[in-house]
Amino acid sequence: MPLKDFARGLRDGVIARERLRRAHPHAWIAGEVLFRGDPRRVRLAPDVAIKGPTVIVVTDGGGLTGSALEIGRRTYVGEFNNIRCAGAPIRIGANCLISQQVTVVGTNHGTAPGTPIVDQPWSGEGVVVGDDVWVGAGAVLLPGARIGDGAVVAANAVVRGEVEPGAIVGGIPARVIGRR
Ligand SMILES: CC(C)(COP(=O)(O)OP(=O)(O)OC[C@H]1O[C@@H](n2cnc3c(N)ncnc32)[C@H](O)[C@@H]1OP(=O)(O)O)[C@@H](O)C(=O)NCCC(=O)NCCS
């Protein structure tokens, strides 16, 4: 990517972040957060804290138009996280701890043979995280993940599909390793 395009992307991210901050005066959004998308598609409840550098992308593409981000009251999003709606909604409940270097991604690229992946449509139903969920460092929440209230996702887990309320899951793919 040419340097000037990179610089423009960075600048646009900063401008969008300032719009996001203005739209959510009751949330705490670090100065190092990079945001891309329309702040009107984001709902941050009071006392949400998002540390930087974290990347938040609420843009559409790949034939999908459903990007939206909702984060519930008093949820903490730590440093170096990567939250990408990619055409689908991501909902994170209240009182959650999203640690560091966590990726939450709403959709997948198509991978049919014979066409470059970059040209293929996206698909997926987004991600839903309940209330009072702790997501450990380095975890990945894949498209379609549905994490019940009170669950714990261990460090470095890769979560697909359902996690029952109160379960502690770990590994790749994540399996139940305990209960609270
Ligand atoms: C999930 C977690 C909370 C469990 O802690 P714990 O209750 O002390 O669990 P234990 O260390 O006693 O391990 C219990 C079992 O889970 C397994 N386990 C623990 N962490 C695991 C992980 N990240 N991935 C896979 N398995 C894991 C252990 O191997 C053990 O299995 P065993 O009973 O077959 O031996 C903890 O391991 C973890 O991942 N914490 C995240 C820390 C973090 O990311 N902090 C960021 C700052 S907020």
The ligand as an SDF file (V2000), in Angstrom:
LIG
                    3D

 48 50  0  0  0  0  0  0  0  0999 V2000
   -9.2730  -20.1730   32.1610 C   0  0  0  0  0  0  0  0  0  0  0  0
   -8.4980  -19.7860   33.3990 C   0  0  0  0  0  0  0  0  0  0  0  0
   -9.2050  -18.6210   34.0930 C   0  0  0  0  0  0  0  0  0  0  0  0
   -8.5160  -21.0090   34.2950 C   0  0  0  0  0  0  0  0  0  0  0  0
   -7.7560  -20.7180   35.4470 O   0  0  0  0  0  0  0  0  0  0  0  0
   -7.7690  -21.7910   36.6560 P   0  0  0  0  0  0  0  0  0  0  0  0
   -9.1580  -21.9300   37.1840 O   0  0  0  0  0  0  0  0  0  0  0  0
   -6.6940  -21.3850   37.6070 O   0  0  0  0  0  0  0  0  0  0  0  0
   -7.4670  -23.1600   35.9180 O   0  0  0  0  0  0  0  0  0  0  0  0
   -6.2820  -24.2040   36.0630 P   0  0  0  0  0  0  0  0  0  0  0  0
   -4.9660  -23.5640   35.7570 O   0  0  0  0  0  0  0  0  0  0  0  0
   -6.4560  -24.8950   37.3740 O   0  0  0  0  0  0  0  0  0  0  0  0
   -6.6200  -25.1890   34.8810 O   0  0  0  0  0  0  0  0  0  0  0  0
   -7.8300  -25.9660   34.8750 C   0  0  0  0  0  0  0  0  0  0  0  0
   -7.8040  -26.8130   33.6100 C   0  0  0  0  0  0  0  0  0  0  0  0
   -8.0220  -25.9520   32.4900 O   0  0  0  0  0  0  0  0  0  0  0  0
   -6.9150  -26.0740   31.5710 C   0  0  0  0  0  0  0  0  0  0  0  0
   -6.6150  -24.7290   31.0860 N   0  0  0  0  0  0  0  0  0  0  0  0
   -6.3730  -23.6180   31.8210 C   0  0  0  0  0  0  0  0  0  0  0  0
   -6.1390  -22.5780   31.0240 N   0  0  0  0  0  0  0  0  0  0  0  0
   -6.2380  -23.0300   29.7570 C   0  0  0  0  0  0  0  0  0  0  0  0
   -6.0860  -22.4080   28.5150 C   0  0  0  0  0  0  0  0  0  0  0  0
   -5.8170  -21.1140   28.3960 N   0  0  0  0  0  0  0  0  0  0  0  0
   -6.2790  -23.1450   27.4120 N   0  0  0  0  0  0  0  0  0  0  0  0
   -6.5640  -24.4670   27.5110 C   0  0  0  0  0  0  0  0  0  0  0  0
   -6.7030  -25.1210   28.6900 N   0  0  0  0  0  0  0  0  0  0  0  0
   -6.5390  -24.3900   29.7920 C   0  0  0  0  0  0  0  0  0  0  0  0
   -5.7590  -26.6100   32.4130 C   0  0  0  0  0  0  0  0  0  0  0  0
   -4.8290  -27.2870   31.6040 O   0  0  0  0  0  0  0  0  0  0  0  0
   -6.4760  -27.5190   33.3610 C   0  0  0  0  0  0  0  0  0  0  0  0
   -6.7720  -28.7510   32.6990 O   0  0  0  0  0  0  0  0  0  0  0  0
   -6.6490  -30.1490   33.4770 P   0  0  0  0  0  0  0  0  0  0  0  0
   -7.6380  -30.0520   34.6030 O   0  0  0  0  0  0  0  0  0  0  0  0
   -6.9990  -31.1420   32.4290 O   0  0  0  0  0  0  0  0  0  0  0  0
   -5.2600  -30.2100   33.9590 O   0  0  0  0  0  0  0  0  0  0  0  0
   -7.0310  -19.3600   33.0840 C   0  0  0  0  0  0  0  0  0  0  0  0
   -6.2410  -20.4910   32.7590 O   0  0  0  0  0  0  0  0  0  0  0  0
   -6.9280  -18.3810   31.9430 C   0  0  0  0  0  0  0  0  0  0  0  0
   -6.8550  -18.7090   30.7680 O   0  0  0  0  0  0  0  0  0  0  0  0
   -6.9300  -17.0860   32.3160 N   0  0  0  0  0  0  0  0  0  0  0  0
   -6.8600  -16.0010   31.3850 C   0  0  0  0  0  0  0  0  0  0  0  0
   -5.8490  -14.9640   31.9160 C   0  0  0  0  0  0  0  0  0  0  0  0
   -5.8300  -13.7520   31.0210 C   0  0  0  0  0  0  0  0  0  0  0  0
   -5.9140  -13.8340   29.8320 O   0  0  0  0  0  0  0  0  0  0  0  0
   -5.7170  -12.6040   31.6430 N   0  0  0  0  0  0  0  0  0  0  0  0
   -5.6840  -11.3510   30.8960 C   0  0  0  0  0  0  0  0  0  0  0  0
   -5.7840  -10.1740   31.8010 C   0  0  0  0  0  0  0  0  0  0  0  0
   -7.4620   -9.8590   32.3170 S   0  0  0  0  0  0  0  0  0  0  0  0
  1  2  1  0
  2  3  1  0
  2  4  1  0
  2 36  1  0
  4  5  1  0
  5  6  1  0
  6  7  2  0
  6  8  1  0
  6  9  1  0
  9 10  1  0
 10 11  2  0
 10 12  1  0
 10 13  1  0
 13 14  1  0
 14 15  1  0
 15 16  1  0
 15 30  1  0
 16 17  1  0
 17 18  1  0
 17 28  1  0
 18 19  1  0
 18 27  1  0
 19 20  2  0
 20 21  1  0
 21 22  1  0
 21 27  2  0
 22 23  1  0
 22 24  2  0
 24 25  1  0
 25 26  2  0
 26 27  1  0
 28 29  1  0
 28 30  1  0
 30 31  1  0
 31 32  1  0
 32 33  2  0
 32 34  1  0
 32 35  1  0
 36 37  1  0
 36 38  1  0
 38 39  2  0
 38 40  1  0
 40 41  1  0
 41 42  1  0
 42 43  1  0
 43 44  2  0
 43 45  1  0
 45 46  1  0
 46 47  1  0
 47 48  1  0
M  END
$$$$
